[in-house]
Every structure is written in structure tokens, then in C-alpha cells.
Amino acid sequence: MNIRIKFTKYNPEEEVFIPKYATNGSAGMDLCSSSRETVDINPGEIKLVNTNLILEIPAELEGQVRPRSGLALKHGITVLNSPGTIDSDYRGEVKVLLINHGKHTFRISCGDRIAQLIIAKHERADLYVSDNLAETERGTGGYGSTGTKS
């Protein structure tokens, strides 16, 4: 059974493209630009792109905004804060923070698919101070400490 999530338009006068799954096996729904003006993202540039969506996500869930693999592969376009989190108590417009890592200007038109939206469960945690943390094989080894070879 699918989870039902309410949505409304941020701007009632503007177009909205309801996120949809491309296939039955898709984990993410496509998020589309709702910007009336064409959005150009130059190489190295960051742009915040409107979707005109406001979501009411249930408290035990979050929305995750992730890159579309085809845009990343073909154009170097990705979600900068990937995954971007949409909290259950957020009632503002969902926007997508894109960056162009490619070599050419990337143009986005109204209705273009720009990212994907995953709805996921999450846990909340209570942190507490302890002087007795469990020892591990890795220990304090940080970034790169496990190497790149299998």
C-alpha cells in the first residue's frame, strides 16, 4: 500500500508538475522545474530551482531530494546538498539546489525533470555522554583510512 502525501501549490497562479514515478520499480519520483523563465546554470554555478510544491510529509518520514543520474552523467548537473532533506514540519516551497560540474551551460525549462524525490522512514535518537564507548577494529581511522582497493 502506498503512503498518501498531501500537496498544494506554493503559488496558485503558477504551474505545478506533480512528482511521478517513471516506472513501477522506480524508488524516486521526478521533481520538475516550475520556473516560468528559463534557468541557465553556467559551469561552476549554483542555482536554486523552484518546483511550486508544498508537501505535508507524515512525522515519521522525510523527503530526500537526490540527483538524477542521467543529468549527472550527461551534463555534470547534481544536487549540491545531496540528499537534500525535506522535514515533516516544513511547509515552504520545495526547491532544488543544483550545481553545474560540467563544461557547458545547462538550460532548464519549465517542466524539465531536475531531481528525484525519495520518501523515507527515519529514526530519532537521544544522545547522552558516556566515557565507555565500544572499541572497534577501525578505531579512530578517518577519511581514507580503509583505502580504495578491495
Secondary structure, 3 states (H helix, E strand, C coil): CCCCCEEEECCCCCCCCCCEECCCCCCCEEEECCCCCCEEECCCCEEEEECCEEEECCCCEEEEEECCHHHHHHHCEEECCCCEEECCCCCCCCEEEEEECCCCCEEECCCCEEEEEEEEECCCCCCCCCCCCCCCCCCCCCCCCCCCCC
